Amino acid sequence: MKDMTPSTYLKGGALVAALTVVISVIMLIPDWNGFQGSAERVQIDKLLDVMIVLSSLVFSVVVVMMGYAIWKYRAKPGDESDGEPIHGNTRLEITWTVIPTIIVIFGAIYSWIVLDDIEAAEADAMPVKVTAQQFAWRFDYPEMGVTSTELHAPAGRQLELEMNALDVLHSFWVPEWGIKRDLVPGSDLPGATEIDNIARVTPTVEGSYSVLCSEYCGIGHAGMRAPAVVVESQEEFEAWAETQNPIPEGPPRGAGYSGGFGAGSLAEGEE
């Protein structure tokens, strides 16, 4: 590349810019993550869009440089001689090391800022204890003193989800919310402070969704879905809570996929 003129650099830069714009526009058209149902999803999707543009830039630079090298230094017909022995271009090697490093560092810092922001606790966050077992979900609302196999939430209020599994690893995921967190057995035991079992999310759009287990947890994994996830007004949420069963005394007990008193089950003696 040492014989490239300033004009060649300008033309190459213009081609890279044009190709980056075209690729970015095409790649940003699809709705990759689907419907946005939470405040956190908006920030996550924005982060994805920024990384798509940066990836398009890197791809364009590589393609343009490769295309120029293939065209400029191609062998003439019938030329079977060895290539000219040359020493690497130190300036070029430093450049193509520094620029990707800057991009990676920028992506890491931006991702850190987004993660820190979406995990920040709000003063009025509503605690919900999420319990998973093969193959059901249970949601306890300490403020209301009620439990349910459905997850209900008032729109616009942050949920602080405290998660635990009774048997094996499970993973809580509502695709429209953009939050996914593993549920680890024993995370509620004394001394288990190193297990990060808290996830926070602020549902913003009223409607019905689904909680999926995104961690293979056994033969019934595909059917491990909460009957419903409902985001509603504060008044509707309070009215729903009044019709639910009280939280059973004592911690949930795992019973495996055969059933029993645990996640997805009523208290003993209840119908």
C-alpha positions, 0 to 999 in steps of 0.5 A, a space after each residue: 500500500 506504500 504506493 497509494 496516492 492521497 487521491 487513492 486514499 480519498 477515493 477509498 475513504 469515500 467508498 468505505 463511507 458509502 458502503 457503510 451507509 448502505 450496509 447499515 441501512 439494510 441491516 437496520 431495517 429488520 426488527 431484530 428483537 421484535 416488539 419493545 415491551 420495557 424501558 430496558 429493551 429500548 436501550 438494549 436495541 439502541 446498543 445493538 443498532 450502534 454495534 451494527 453500524 460499527 460492524 458495517 464500518 469494519 466490514 466495509 474497510 476490510 472489503 474495500 482494502 481487500 478489493 483494492 489489493 486484489 485489483 492492484 496487485 493481481 498477477 498478469 496472465 501467464 505470470 507464475 513467478 514468486 511474489 516480491 519479497 517485501 517487509 511488512 508496513 509497520 505504520 499500516 500494522 499499527 493502524 489496523 491494530 489501533 483502530 479495532 482496539 479503539 472500536 472494541 474499547 468503545 463497545 465495551 464502555 458503551 455496553 457497561 454504561 447501558 448495563 449499569 443503567 438498566 440494572 439500577 434500582 428505583 426507589 419504588 421498585 416492586 419486589 417479586 420472588 420468582 421460583 422455578 422448578 421442573 417444569 413450572 413457575 411461581 411468583 410471590 408478591 411480598 408487598 401483597 402477600 399473595 402468590 400466583 403461577 401467572 406473572 402480573 405487573 403494573 405498567 410503568 413500575 420497575 419490578 425487582 425479580 429475586 430468582 431461585 430454582 428448586 432443582 436444576 438451572 433454569 433461565 427467566 426470559 420474557 423476549 419483549 422485555 429483553 431481560 434474561 437471567 439464570 435461576 440457580 439452585 441455592 441462591 436463596 441460602 445463607 452465604 450465597 451472596 456471590 450468586 447474582 439472582 436479582 434482575 430489574 425490568 420496567 414493563 411499559 406496554 400493557 398486554 399479554 406476554 410469555 415467560 420462557 425458560 431459555 436454559 435446557 432443564 429436562 424433558 419438559 423444557 419446551 413446555 416450561 412457560 408461565 400461563 400468562 404474563 400480564 402488564 396492566 394498569 395499577 388499578 387492574 393489578 391491585 384488583 387481580 392481587 386481591 383474588 390470589 392465594 396467600 403466600 404459603 408458609 415456609 420456603 418452596 419445596 422442590 418436587 421434580 416434574 412429578 408435581 407437588 408443593 413447589 413452583 406452580 403448585 398451590 399450598 397444601 390443602 388448597 384446591 
